[in-house]
Amino acid sequence: MLSTMIRAGGSVGRQLIRSAEVAPAGVRTISKSSEVNSDYMTMRDNNPTPKVSRDYQSKMQIRLKKVSRTLSTLNCSVPEAATHTAVSKSESREFMAVFPDLVRDLTDYIKKYDEKVAAKWFARALQYNVPQGKKNRGLAAVLAYRMLAKSHELTPENIRRAHYLGWCIEMFQSVFLICDDVMDGSQTRRGQPCWYKVDDVKLTAVNDALMLDAAIFHVLKKQFGDEPYYNKLVEMFNEIKFITTVGQSLDLQSAKLDVTQYTMDLYKSIVSHKTAYYTFYLPVALAMHMTG
């Protein structure tokens, strides 16, 4: 390869090799990825095309790079707090530590009506469906409470109740995910078979979703029944449930439409009503009710 360049380029080739051999460490000489440098490594004809100055070329490259990044999410002016996960690992562990207590509370309540079968089944449904995701919505409620509450309100008991509220949101989402998987005929969810695809579950999943929904309001009553904002929490869950079912209906009906009828307005309506309300609005709104 080097001998070919020497024969083709003559003194230019020899000069380039000599420069590469004697160049001090840390000095950039020839870049294999540079179009400017690689141009010297090719055959020249007798009437070469006039070269654009490197200054001009560099300016154009910088300008093109800026244009290509106009829609980029990378922004050096983004505050430091927005560049990393807001919830710490310890917060996530504290949140997960409450889940066994939640399961115990619910199964103990079910045992009032059935000592073995129903309680054991519901515990399995809870453990399979609720804690397997990223838990962003539940953690968002806890984080919002920590940010909105006054310092004297951040007691261990209030933090624990904020965790319970977060798990109510996670159960709320699981209700819709179970039903959505059945309606869509999905196969997997969160890296495992959908609940209704488990061999001994099938369409029992529909009843399990109803039990999860009822469990939310049992938890709310037990944890917040004596609070003046209790009714607000119940109303909030009912309102968001209705909005989410509207979004689900739009999603199902849109599957019947011709592609030409699928407009951006319809798309925006689906994404805002089906998941946005309980993902972004609900966690913050619930925390605001908790903090008055």
Backbone as a ProteinNet text record, in pm:
[ID]
protein_1_A
[PRIMARY]
MLSTMIRAGGSVGRQLIRSAEVAPAGVRTISKSSEVNSDYMTMRDNNPTPKVSRDYQSKMQIRLKKVSRTLSTLNCSVPEAATHTAVSKSESREFMAVFPDLVRDLTDYIKKYDEKVAAKWFARALQYNVPQGKKNRGLAAVLAYRMLAKSHELTPENIRRAHYLGWCIEMFQSVFLICDDVMDGSQTRRGQPCWYKVDDVKLTAVNDALMLDAAIFHVLKKQFGDEPYYNKLVEMFNEIKFITTVGQSLDLQSAKLDVTQYTMDLYKSIVSHKTAYYTFYLPVALAMHMTG
[TERTIARY]
83.1	0	86.3	190.2	277.3	359.5	409.3	489.3	406.3	280.2	191.1	175.8	160.4	143.9	270.5	386.1	512	526.6	496.8	506.9	407	284.2	181.2	204.7	246.8	257.4	396.7	496.9	633.1	678.4	729.5	785.6	681.2	554.8	449	430.3	429.3	414.1	528.7	653.7	768.7	765.6	722.5	716.2	613.5	497.7	395.3	444.2	513.6	564.4	669.1	759.2	864.1	803.4	697.8	632.5	568.3	507.6	442.4	542.3	664.7	764.9	826.6	843.1	914.6	822.2	692.3	599.5	605.1	615.8	621.8	491.1	500.3	380.5	278.8	150.8	42.1	10.6	92.1	65.4	-12	-124.8	-209.7	-153.4	-129	-70.7	-169.7	-200.8	-290.3	-408	-526.9	-647	-710.5	-730.6	-792.3	-937.4	-997.3	-1138.2	-1158.3	-1050.6	-1062.5	-1064.7	-1165.6	-1174.1	-1062.1	-1019	-913.2	-782.6	-744.8	-619.4	-623.6	-734.8	-741.3	-733.4	-763.2	-754.6	-611.1	-514.6	-374.1	-324.2	-401.7	-359.3	-408.3	-468.5	-522.5	-441.8	-465.9	-398.8	-447.1	-357.2	-392.1	-387.6	-483.5	-475	-403.5	-385.2	-308.8	-384.5	-517.3	-599.3	-688.1	-627.6	-706.5	-813.6	-922.1	-1029.7	-983.3	-1010.3	-967.6	-1020.3	-931	-967.5	-1031.6	-1130.4	-1190.5	-1099.2	-1078.5	-988.4	-1036.2	-938.4	-972.5	-1051.5	-1023.3	-1097.9	-1245.8	-1271.4	-1410.2	-1476.9	-1402	-1456.2	-1487.5	-1399.4	-1422.1	-1546.1	-1561.6	-1679.5	-1807.4	-1802.3	-1920.6	-1953.1	-1849.8	-1872.5	-1935.9	-1887	-1944.5	-2089.5	-2116.2	-2253	-2346.3	-2301	-2382.9	-2409	-2307.3	-2323.2	-2428.4	-2426.2	-2524.9	-2665.1	-2678.2	-2809.4	-2862	-2773.3	-2815.9	-2858.4	-2821.1	-2853.3	-2964.9	-3034.5	-3137.1	-3248.8	-3277.1	-3383	-3328.3	-3200.1	-3139.4	-3185.1	-3197.1	-3233	-3112	-2992.1	-2872.5	-2863.1	-2850.6	-2847.9	-2758	-2649.5	-2553.3	-2609.8	-2721.7	-2778.8	-2879.4	-2903	-2996.9	-2942.1	-3022.4	-2973.6	-2925.5	-2830.3	-2769.7	-2872.7	-2971.9	-3071.8	-3150.7	-3157.8	-3237.1	-3157.3	-3029.9	-2945.6	-2927.5	-2992.4	-2980.9	-3113.9	-3128.8	-3252.7	-3280.8	-3403.6	-3437.8	-3453.2	-3491.2	-3514.7	-3389.4	-3343	-3221.8	-3251.2	-3143.4	-3158.8	-3216.2	-3177	-3230.1	-3380.1	-3424.5	-3568	-3642.6	-3585.1	-3647.5	-3655.7	-3550.3	-3551.4	-3656.5	-3668.5	-3770.3	-3910.1	-3928.7	-4058.5	-4090.5	-3993.9	-4014.9	-4036.6	-3975.7	-3988.1	-4131.1	-4212.1	-4350.7	-4441.5	-4400	-4487.9	-4530	-4440.1	-4486.2	-4592.9	-4581.9	-4684.7	-4818.2	-4811.4	-4933.1	-5000.4	-4922.9	-4977.8	-5039	-4970.2	-5019.3	-5151	-5158.1	-5281.3	-5399.9	-5377.4	-5486.5	-5527.6	-5430.5	-5465.3	-5530.9	-5489	-5554.7	-5700.5	-5726.1	-5864.7	-5947.2	-5887.5	-5959	-5987.5	-5898.8	-5916.6	-6041.4	-6096.7	-6223.1	-6334.6	-6317.7	-6421.1	-6381.3	-6251.3	-6202.8	-6063.8	-6047.3	-5924.6	-5805.1	-5826.9	-5712.8	-5708.2	-5804.2	-5792	-5784.2	-5882.2	-5888.2	-5770.2	-5733.6	-5622.3	-5490.9	-5469	-5345.3	-5339.5	-5452.4	-5455.8	-5429.7	-5492	-5475.1	-5332.8	-5271.2	-5130.8	-5043.5	-5072.7	-4997.4	-5020.4	-5145.8	-5176.3	-5105.6	-5104	-5034.3	-4885.4	-4822.9	-4678.5	-4637.2	-4722.9	-4690.3	-4704.3	-4803.7	-4839.1	-4792.6	-4787.8	-4770.8	-4625.8	-4534.4	-4401.1	-4298.3	-4339.9	-4241.9	-4192.1	-4261.3	-4221.5	-4118.4	-4102.6	-4004.7	-4055.5	-4186.3	-4249	-4230.1	-4218.1	-4197.3	-4313.4	-4434.6	-4552.3	-4565.3	-4545.8	-4552.8	-4443.2	-4323.1	-4211.2	-4230	-4296	-4321.4	-4411	-4506.8	-4594.2	-4515	-4425.3	-4342.3	-4251.2	-4188.8	-4098.8	-4174.1	-4294.1	-4374.5	-4411.7	-4444.9	-4478.4	-4358.4	-4242.5	-4121.9	-4092.5	-4120.3	-4091.8	-4195.3	-4320.8	-4429	-4453.6	-4423.4	-4452.8	-4357.3	-4408	-4322.8	-4230.6	-4122.9	-4021.5	-4078.1	-4166.1	-4220.9	-4322	-4366.6	-4461.4	-4392.2	-4261.9	-4188.3	-4151.9	-4253.5	-4234.7	-4229.8	-4171	-4169.5	-4308.9	-4407.7	-4544.1	-4600.8	-4579.8	-4630.6	-4558.2	-4429.1	-4354.9	-4407	-4435.3	-4489.2	-4623.5	-4706.7	-4836.6	-4821.3	-4721.5	-4693.3	-4652.1	-4578.6	-4542.4	-4667.4	-4758.5	-4883.9	-4960.6	-4961.6	-5030	-4964.4	-4831.5	-4760.9	-4795.4	-4809.1	-4845.5	-4989.5	-5074.4	-5210.4	-5205.6	-5116.8	-5101.6	-5047.6	-4953.2	-4898.6	-5005.7	-5091.5	-5202.7	-5300.4	-5322.8	-5411.5	-5362.4	-5233.3	-5178.5	-5191.3	-5167.6	-5175.1	-5314.9	-5417.7	-5554.9	-5568.4	-5520	-5535.4	-5441.9	-5325.2	-5234	-5289.4	-5345.3	-5404.3	-5517.4	-5606.3	-5719.9	-5674.6	-5577.8	-5528.5	-5466.2	-5391.9	-5330.3	-5435.8	-5543.5	-5651.6	-5717	-5748.7	-5817.3	-5730.7	-5600.7	-5510	-5457.1	-5479.5	-5424	-5272.5	-5217.1	-5071.3	-5016.5	-4886.7	-4822.3	-4736	-4663.3	-4572	-4592.4	-4553.3	-4558.5	-4442.3	-4356.4	-4242.7	-4152.2	-4129.9	-4036.8	-4088.7	-4217.7	-4276.3	-4412.5	-4467.6	-4599	-4703.7	-4792.7	-4903.9	-4978.4	-5037	-5102.7	-5207.5	-5285.9	-5390.6	-5333.8	-5205.2	-5141.3	-5081.6	-5076.4	-5030.5	-5132.4	-5083.5	-5168.4	-5290.4	-5273.7	-5386.7	-5462.1	-5435.9	-5503.1	-5610.3	-5566.9	-5659	-5746	-5877.1	-5964.9	-6000.9	-5948	-5958.6	-5888.6	-5800.3	-5728.5	-5823.8	-5938.8	-6035.5	-6085.2	-6117.6	-6162.3	-6049.4	-5927	-5812.6	-5793.5	-5817.7	-5808.5	-5913.9	-6034.1	-6139.6	-6102.6	-6039.3	-5995.7	-5887.8	-5796.5	-5692.8	-5755	-5854.2	-5921.2	-5988.6	-6056.6	-6122.1	-6019.9	-5904.2	-5800.1	-5748.5	-5745.3	-5699	-5781.3	-5911.4	-5999.4	-6000.3	-5971.8	-5954.1	-5830.3	-5721.2	-5597.5	-5618.1	-5685.4	-5709.9	-5788.9	-5891.3	-5973.3	-5894	-5813.1	-5736.7	-5628.4	-5561.2	-5447.1	-5486.7	-5595.5	-5629.3	-5773.7	-5845.5	-5987.7	-6017.9	-5925.8	-5948.3	-5899.2	-5843.3	-5788	-5894.8	-5887.9	-5987.8	-5982.6	-5869.4	-5855.7	-5888.1	-5938.8	-5966	-6060.1	-6169.2	-6265.7	-6204	-6111.1	-6043.6	-5960.6	-5895.7	-5816.4	-5905.7	-6018.9	-6112	-6165.9	-6206.6	-6258.2	-6152.7	-6028.1	-5920.7	-5901.2	-5897.8	-5881.4	-5999.7	-6120.6	-6237.9	-6236.8	-6197.5	-6193.4	-6090.1	-5969.9	-5864.1	-5897.6	-5967.5	-6010.2	-6103.3	-6196.9	-6290.8	-6217.2	-6126.6	-6050.4	-5967.2	-5907.1	-5822.9	-5905.4	-6025.7	-6111.1	-6153.6	-6169.3	-6197.5	-6080.2	-5959.1	-5841.6	-5829.8	-5861.9	-5858.5	-5962.1	-6079.6	-6183.2	-6138.2	-6076.3	-6024.6	-5920.9	-5835.6	-5731.8	-5793.7	-5893	-5956.7	-6034.6	-6105	-6183.5	-6094.9	-5980.1	-5890.9	-5833.7	-5829.2	-5777.9	-5868.1	-5992.4	-6086.9	-6081	-6008.8	-6007.1	-5910.5	-5941.9	-5846.9	-5731.9	-5613.8	-5495.8	-5514	-5591.9	-5612.8	-5698.8	-5772.1	-5857.5	-5785	-5665	-5588.9	-5512.6	-5569.7	-5515	-5425.6	-5350.4	-5266	-5350.3	-5465.2	-5553.8	-5601.2	-5633.5	-5676.1	-5561.6	-5443.3	-5325	-5300.2	-5303.7	-5280.2	-5386.4	-5509.2	-5616.9	-5596.5	-5549.7	-5526.1	-5414.6	-5300.8	-5185.1	-5207.7	-5286.2	-5308.6	-5409.6	-5512.5	-5616.3	-5583.7	-5512.5	-5489.9	-5385.6	-5280.1	-5174.3	-5124.9	-5136.9	-5072.4	-5129.7	-5260.8	-5322	-5273.5	-5270.8	-5227.9	-5076.4	-5006.2	-4860.3	-4802.4	-4852.6	-4793.7	-4879.5	-5010	-5097.3	-5131.5	-5170.1	-5219.6	-5118.6	-4991.9	-4898.3	-4881.8	-4873.1	-4853.6	-4981	-5095.6	-5222.7	-5250.2	-5221.6	-5242.8	-5151.6	-5025.9	-4931.7	-4975.9	-5032.3	-5081.8	-5197.6	-5285.4	-5395.2	-5341.3	-5238.3	-5179	-5118.8	-5062	-4993.7	-5083.2	-5208.7	-5301.6	-5290
-120.7	0	125.3	130.2	246.5	260.8	148.4	156.4	206.3	168.9	217.5	367.5	419.5	564.3	637.1	577.4	644.6	653.6	541.5	544	642.4	648.6	733.9	880	908.5	1047.7	1104	1022.2	1072.1	1137.2	1256.8	1327.8	1357.2	1376.9	1404.7	1286.4	1165.2	1045.1	1030.2	1051.8	1038.2	1142.1	1262.9	1368.6	1335.7	1278.8	1243.1	1134.9	1034.4	926.1	978.8	1066	1121.2	1204.4	1280.9	1364.4	1278.3	1167.1	1078.5	1013.4	984.6	916.5	1009.3	1136.1	1227.2	1315.7	1303.7	1392	1363.8	1466.2	1446.7	1391.7	1328	1268.9	1377	1344.2	1437.3	1530.6	1531.1	1619.3	1542.3	1596	1528.9	1551.7	1444.3	1457.4	1413.8	1285.4	1234.7	1166.9	1207.3	1145.9	1059.9	932	843.5	879.8	947.7	982.3	1119.3	1191.7	1327.4	1326.8	1388.4	1396.8	1483.3	1582.6	1671.8	1596.2	1522.6	1449.6	1334.3	1262.4	1148.1	1190.3	1316.1	1365.6	1362.9	1380.9	1379.4	1237.7	1139.8	1001.3	941.4	1021.5	970.3	1021.8	957.8	999.4	1137.8	1220.2	1353.2	1352.7	1419.5	1434.9	1565.6	1591.7	1709	1838.8	1830.7	1951.1	1932.9	1939	1915.4	2021.4	1978.1	2071.5	2166.7	2294.2	2391.7	2353.1	2359.7	2321.9	2438.3	2402.5	2502.5	2519.2	2640.2	2665	2589.7	2548.2	2470.8	2554.2	2684.1	2770.4	2771.1	2785.8	2789.1	2654	2548	2413.7	2385.8	2429.4	2409.1	2483.6	2606.9	2685.4	2617.2	2562.3	2494.8	2369.9	2295.6	2176.3	2211.3	2319.3	2363.4	2404.4	2477.3	2522.6	2404.4	2306.1	2188.8	2109.6	2101.8	2029.4	2096	2229.6	2301.7	2279.2	2283.2	2264.5	2124.5	2025.1	1886.6	1857.8	1945.2	1922.7	2013.7	2079.3	2173.3	2103.7	1977.3	1903.8	1808.6	1818.9	1728.2	1763.4	1660.1	1684.5	1721.5	1711.2	1748.7	1900.1	1952.1	2096.4	2128.7	2197.8	2225.7	2319.8	2386.4	2479.9	2414.1	2281.9	2213.1	2212.4	2249.2	2248.9	2110.7	2108.9	1982	1886.1	1938.8	1852.4	1772.7	1821.5	1753.2	1651.6	1635.2	1546.4	1410.3	1384.4	1253	1217.4	1089.8	1042	1113.5	1162.6	1241.7	1155.1	1028.9	940.8	858.9	862.5	789.6	640.6	562	418	387.1	465.1	442.6	469.5	572.3	601.5	486.9	433.3	319.4	198.7	175.2	61.8	81.8	204.6	233.1	209.5	249.2	231.1	82.4	4.1	-139.8	-208.4	-155.6	-217.6	-212.8	-121.2	-107.9	-209.9	-259.5	-347.3	-473.2	-544.1	-661	-626.3	-508.3	-465.1	-443	-387.4	-365.7	-499.1	-596.5	-729	-791.8	-779.2	-837.3	-771.7	-640.1	-569.9	-616.8	-630.2	-667.3	-812.8	-901.1	-1042.7	-1068	-994.7	-1008.5	-965.5	-862.7	-816.8	-921.6	-982.5	-1084.3	-1207.3	-1237.4	-1355	-1345.1	-1225.8	-1211.5	-1284	-1298.9	-1359.7	-1498.8	-1520.1	-1652.3	-1671.3	-1775.3	-1793.9	-1831.8	-1903.4	-1959.5	-1922.2	-1969	-1966.9	-1825.6	-1741.9	-1608.1	-1522.2	-1531.1	-1449.4	-1489.6	-1619.5	-1667.7	-1629	-1640.5	-1605.3	-1456.1	-1373.8	-1229.8	-1186.8	-1249.4	-1219.1	-1249.7	-1359.6	-1395.8	-1293.7	-1251.5	-1152	-1019.7	-979	-856	-864.6	-972.4	-986.2	-1001.6	-1058	-1078.5	-949.9	-868.8	-755.7	-619	-596.8	-459.6	-413.1	-487.8	-430	-453.8	-506	-548.9	-436.5	-325.3	-216.9	-124	-7	91.8	168.6	164.3	229.4	380.7	438.6	583.3	662.6	614.9	691	691.5	575	568.8	648.9	637.4	713.6	863.2	900.7	1042.8	1101.9	1023.8	1072.7	1096	1003.5	1018.1	1139.3	1153.1	1266.2	1398.3	1402.5	1524.7	1560.3	1458.5	1486.1	1542.6	1485.6	1535.1	1680.4	1715.2	1850.6	1951.1	1907.8	2000.3	2012.6	1908.4	1909.4	2001.3	2058.9	2138.8	2044.9	2097.9	2014.1	1936.2	2000.4	1931.2	1823.3	1824.5	1722.6	1596.7	1604.2	1490.8	1390.1	1341.3	1241	1101.7	1004.7	867.2	815.1	849.6	803.1	863.6	992.7	1056.5	1006.2	981.5	925.5	786.5	708.3	573.5	580.7	676.7	690.3	739.8	822.9	864	743.3	650.5	527.3	445.9	435.1	363.9	430.8	562.5	634.5	604.6	599.4	564.4	425.4	330.5	194.6	187.8	275.6	282.9	321.5	413.5	451.9	334.8	260.2	144.5	37	16.3	-77.9	-26.2	103.9	166.8	138.5	155.9	127.4	-20.5	-106.7	-250.6	-292.5	-229	-257.3	-239	-127	-96.9	-179.9	-213.4	-296	-436.6	-493.8	-627.8	-628.2	-530.4	-523	-494.1	-405.3	-369.8	-491	-571.9	-690.8	-789	-804.2	-893.3	-840.2	-711.5	-652.2	-651.3	-630.8	-625.5	-762.1	-863.2	-994.9	-998.2	-919	-911.3	-1041.9	-1062.9	-1186.5	-1165.4	-1056.4	-1032.5	-892.3	-878.4	-748.7	-744.1	-645.6	-627.4	-750.8	-808.9	-919.9	-1054.1	-1065.4	-1192.8	-1207.9	-1329.4	-1346.3	-1257.2	-1203.4	-1126.4	-1213.5	-1150	-1223.7	-1320.1	-1276.9	-1364	-1478.2	-1468.8	-1575.2	-1683.9	-1661.2	-1765.1	-1879.1	-2002.1	-2118.7	-2129.2	-2107.4	-2126.9	-1997.6	-1893.7	-1765.2	-1740.2	-1726.9	-1701.1	-1578.7	-1589.6	-1473.3	-1445	-1524.8	-1487.9	-1354.6	-1318.8	-1191.6	-1072.7	-1084.8	-974.6	-950.4	-1058	-1043.3	-994.4	-1038.2	-991.7	-841	-790.6	-645.8	-572.4	-629.2	-568.4	-570.4	-678.5	-686.3	-582.6	-563.9	-461.3	-323.2	-297.4	-167.5	-146.5	-249.1	-238	-222.4	-286.6	-280	-138.1	-61	77.9	154.2	139.5	217.6	163.1	35	-18.6	43.2	51.9	110.7	258.1	329.5	471.9	492.4	409.9	425.1	391.9	286.1	245.5	346.1	399.9	488	634.4	676.5	819.8	848.2	746.5	763.6	873.6	902.8	1005.2	1143.3	1152.9	1280.4	1364.5	1497.1	1583.4	1577.5	1533.9	1528.2	1389.7	1299.1	1161.6	1158.8	1232.9	1232.9	1285.7	1379	1432.5	1324	1240.1	1131.6	1034	998.9	905.8	965.3	1091.2	1157.2	1163.9	1186.9	1197.1	1065.3	955.4	825	793.8	824.7	798.2	882.9	1008.2	1096.7	1049.2	1017.4	974.3	838.4	754.7	625.8	647.1	738.7	765.2	821.2	915.7	974.2	867.2	777.6	673.4	575.9	543.2	454.6	521.5	652.9	725.2	709.6	726.1	708.2	567.2	468.5	328.9	305	363.5	350	411	528.4	591.2	502.3	441.9	354	234	172.6	54.6	89.5	202.7	241.4	283.5	341.9	386.8	269.6	151.2	33	-6.3	38.5	5.4	104.6	214.5	320.4	290	346.1	345	438.3	408	486.7	634.4	664.7	804.7	879.6	805.9	868.6	889.1	836.2	845.4	977.3	1077.4	1212.7	1238.9	1346.8	1386	1425.4	1486.8	1522.3	1397.9	1292.5	1167.6	1106.7	1109.7	1055.5	1129.3	1261.9	1340.6	1312.6	1293.7	1266	1130.8	1032.2	899.1	903.7	961.6	958.1	1043	1149.2	1234	1171.8	1106	1050.8	910.4	831.8	691.8	676.3	753.2	734.8	863.8	976.5	1098.4	1144.5	1132.8	1184.9	1109.5	976.6	903.4	891.4	929.2	925.5	1054.9	1168.5	1297.5	1377.8	1379.1	1463.7	1399.7	1273.3	1207.3	1206.5	1168.1	1165.5	1300.9	1406.3	1539.8	1589	1565.7	1610.9	1543.7	1415.1	1344.7	1399	1424.3	1480.9	1619.9	1696.9	1830.3	1820.8	1722.7	1704.3	1663.6	1579.1	1536.7	1653.9	1748.1	1860.6	1983.2	1970.7	2081	2186.9
0	0	0	90.6	97.2	-29	-82	-204.9	-320.5	-327.3	-433.3	-425	-302	-285.9	-327.1	-295.7	-330.6	-481.1	-551.6	-697.7	-756.7	-698	-755.4	-723.5	-604.7	-563.6	-568.6	-593.1	-603.3	-475.5	-490.5	-375.3	-269.7	-314.1	-216.6	-123	-181.2	-99.5	-2.9	-50.5	38.2	149	114.7	215.5	324.4	284	381.7	476.3	420.7	505.6	601.5	550.8	634.5	747.9	714.1	816	924.2	881	977.2	1069.7	1016.7	1098.6	1202.4	1166.9	1256.1	1337.5	1315.7	1387.3	1536	1616.8	1761.6	1815.6	1931.9	1992.1	2022.3	1999.2	2028.6	1914.2	1805.2	1692	1587.8	1546.8	1448.9	1309.9	1237.6	1103.1	997.3	990.9	888.1	955.9	920.7	974.8	868	897.9	800.1	775.9	870.9	855.9	794.1	768.6	716.4	565.1	508.1	362.6	307	382.8	334.4	322.2	427.9	424.4	326.3	319.9	230.8	85.6	58.6	-78.3	-128.3	-38.2	-77.4	-104.3	-65	-80	-210.1	-298.4	-423.8	-540.8	-656.4	-779.3	-820.6	-872.3	-921.2	-1073.5	-1135.4	-1280.8	-1312.4	-1441.1	-1482	-1460.4	-1456.4	-1437.9	-1314.6	-1198.2	-1076.4	-1057.6	-992.8	-961.3	-852.6	-868.7	-767.3	-629.3	-529.7	-394.1	-319	-238.4	-151	-30.5	13.7	126.2	250	331.2	450	550.5	555.5	647.6	611.9	480.5	435.1	459.8	430.5	448.4	595.4	683.5	826	873.2	823.6	861.2	814.4	691.1	638.9	720.1	759.9	839.9	974	1035.4	1162.9	1145.1	1034.8	1009.8	986.1	907.1	880.2	1007.9	1092.9	1217.9	1306.2	1308.7	1388.6	1334	1200.3	1139.1	1166.4	1157.2	1176	1319.1	1411.8	1552.4	1603	1510.8	1556.4	1631.8	1597.3	1665.5	1770.4	1799.2	1896.1	2036.4	2120.5	2260.3	2343.9	2285.5	2359.2	2365.7	2484.3	2501.1	2619.7	2592.1	2698.7	2804.3	2773.5	2869.5	2963.4	2946.4	3034.1	3176.3	3274.8	3413	3453.8	3544.6	3585.1	3642.9	3713.1	3776.2	3674.4	3549.4	3447.8	3369.3	3400.9	3322.2	3386.1	3499.6	3560.3	3625.9	3660.4	3719.8	3851.2	3865.1	3982.7	4107.4	4090.6	4204.3	4231.4	4353.1	4389.9	4404.8	4407.8	4427.3	4565.2	4663	4797.9	4802.7	4728.8	4722.2	4655.2	4548.9	4480.7	4572.9	4650.3	4743.5	4852.9	4902.2	5003.7	4947.7	4823.6	4758.7	4745.3	4698.7	4682.6	4817.1	4922.1	5054.1	5106.9	5054.6	5099.8	5030.7	4915.3	4837.1	4912.8	4981.2	5057.9	5161.6	5222.3	5318.1	5247.9	5127.3	5048.4	5017.8	4972.9	4941.6	5066.6	5178.7	5303.9	5346.6	5335.9	5373.7	5289.7	5160.3	5070.2	5088	5102.1	5119	5254.7	5356.7	5487.3	5478.6	5401	5383.8	5309.5	5205.6	5128.1	5213.7	5308.3	5393.7	5481.1	5493.8	5565.6	5491.8	5360.8	5277.5	5228	5210.1	5170	5229	5305.6	5382.3	5296.4	5185.3	5113.4	4965.5	4888.4	4742.2	4686.9	4717.5	4658.4	4701.9	4829	4879.5	4813.4	4802.1	4740	4592.9	4524	4381.9	4360.7	4444.2	4425.7	4457.8	4557.3	4587	4465.9	4399.2	4278.4	4167.4	4149.6	4045.8	4073.8	4198.5	4236.5	4205.3	4248.5	4233.1	4087.1	4005.2	3864	3783.5	3817.5	3731.4	3779.8	3909.5	3958	3967.8	4029.3	4055.2	3945.3	3830	3730	3639.4	3634	3544	3606.1	3543.9	3592.3	3713.4	3735.4	3851.7	3851.7	3733.9	3723.6	3780.9	3758.7	3801.8	3954	4013.3	4158.4	4225.2	4172.3	4228	4206.8	4097.2	4071.8	4179.7	4227.4	4334.6	4462.9	4494.2	4614.3	4601.7	4486.1	4463.7	4470.7	4410.9	4414.6	4558.3	4637.8	4777.8	4852.9	4832.5	4900.2	4861.9	4737.3	4690.2	4740.3	4753.4	4787.4	4937.9	5012.2	5156	5231.2	5339	5427.6	5505.8	5554.1	5618.8	5737.4	5815.8	5933	5894.7	5768.9	5722	5670.4	5649.8	5593.2	5702.1	5768.8	5873.5	5810.7	5879	5826	5793.3	5875	5850.4	5722.7	5701.7	5580	5455.3	5466.3	5353.1	5320.2	5424.4	5402	5330.7	5368.2	5302.6	5159.3	5135.3	4997.3	4913.2	4974.7	4904.4	4870.6	4964.8	4938.3	4824.2	4823.8	4716.9	4582.1	4582.4	4459.6	4411	4503.3	4463	4413.1	4461.6	4405.9	4258.5	4224	4083.3	4002.2	4058.6	3987.5	3967.6	4065.6	4047.9	3943.6	3945.2	3847.6	3706	3684.4	3552.3	3517.3	3614.4	3588.3	3545	3600.2	3558.2	3407.7	3358.6	3216.3	3129.4	3180.1	3101.2	3083.1	3188.7	3178.3	3076.5	3087.7	2995	2852.7	2838	2705.2	2636.1	2711.2	2652.5	2603	2678.6	2636.1	2509.3	2507.5	2392.6	2267.1	2284.3	2169.1	2128.8	2212	2182.6	2192.9	2283.6	2298.3	2355.8	2332.2	2377.1	2501.5	2504.7	2616.7	2673.4	2797.5	2865.2	2964.5	2950.8	3041.5	3046.2	2928.8	2919.4	2967.4	2991.9	3033.1	2965.9	2961.4	2898.2	2963.4	2882.3	2938.4	3039.3	3137.9	3244.9	3190.2	3092.7	3039.2	2955.1	2915.7	2837.9	2927.1	3056.7	3149.1	3146.9	3143.7	3116.2	3206.1	3335	3425.5	3455.5	3377.1	3399.2	3293.4	3168.7	3057.1	3088.3	3065.8	3082.2	3227.7	3319	3460.5	3484.7	3392.9	3403.2	3408.4	3342.8	3344.1	3486.5	3557	3695.6	3785.1	3755.3	3834.1	3818.9	3698.2	3676.1	3758.2	3765.7	3847	3995.1	4039.5	4179.4	4208.7	4115.1	4132.4	4144.3	4061.6	4065.9	4201.1	4249.9	4380.6	4492.5	4476	4579.2	4598.4	4490.4	4499.6	4602.8	4596.2	4683	4825.7	4841.1	4976.3	5041.5	4965.7	5018.5	5051.4	4962.7	4986.7	5115.8	5136.9	5256.9	5382.3	5375.8	5493.7	5529.1	5428.8	5453.9	5470.8	5404.3	5402.5	5444.5	5492.6	5522.6	5622.6	5712.4	5815.1	5773	5655.4	5609.6	5539.4	5552.6	5487.7	5335	5280.8	5135.3	5078.3	5163.4	5118.2	4998.3	5006.4	4895.8	4766.7	4779.1	4660.8	4591.9	4671.9	4614.4	4538.1	4599.7	4535.3	4406.1	4412.2	4292.4	4182.3	4222	4124.2	4049.6	4122.5	4057.5	3966.3	4010.5	3926.7	3799.9	3814.6	3697.7	3596.1	3643.2	3552	3491.1	3566.3	3511.3	3391.9	3406.8	3297	3175.1	3198	3087.3	3016.7	3094.3	3035.1	2952.7	2997.7	2918.5	2788.4	2790.1	2665.3	2568.8	2619.7	2535.6	2481.9	2565.2	2520.8	2411.8	2427.3	2325	2192.5	2199.1	2077.3	2010	2090.4	2036.3	1966	2028.2	1969.5	1843.2	1846.7	1729.6	1612.8	1643.5	1536	1457.7	1520.1	1450.2	1333.9	1336.1	1229.2	1113.5	1131.4	1031.5	918.6	802.9	692.1	727.3	675.3	710.8	677.3	575.1	536.1	637.3	720.8	821.6	954.3	962.2	1086.9	1087.4	1152.3	1149.4	1270.6	1262.2	1374.7	1495.6	1472.4	1583.8	1658.4	1583.5	1646.4	1725.8	1666.5	1735.1	1866.8	1862.5	1983.5	2089.5	2045.2	2139.6	2207.8	2131	2188.1	2291.8	2254	2344.4	2469.4	2456.7	2574.4	2670	2616.3	2703.1	2752.5	2672.5	2710	2819.9	2816.7	2917.3	2982.7	2914.8	2964.5	3098.4	3115.8	3238.5	3362.1	3356	3475.7	3485.9	3379.8	3384.7	3439.7	3393.4	3430.1	3528.4	3505.1	3586.1	3720.4	3718.5	3839.4	3954.8	3933.8	4047.2	4115.4	4035.3	4092.1	4159.7	4095.7	4152.5	4287	4297	4424	4533.3	4497.7	4595.2	4639.7	4548.8	4584.1	4682.8	4664	4759.4	4896.2	4897.2	5024.9	5101.5	5028.3	5093.3	5109.2	5069.8	5087.1	4981
[MASK]
++++++++++++++++++++++++++++++++++++++++++++++++++++++++++++++++++++++++++++++++++++++++++++++++++++++++++++++++++++++++++++++++++++++++++++++++++++++++++++++++++++++++++++++++++++++++++++++++++++++++++++++++++++++++++++++++++++++++++++++++++++++++++++++++++++++++++++++++++++++++++++++++++++

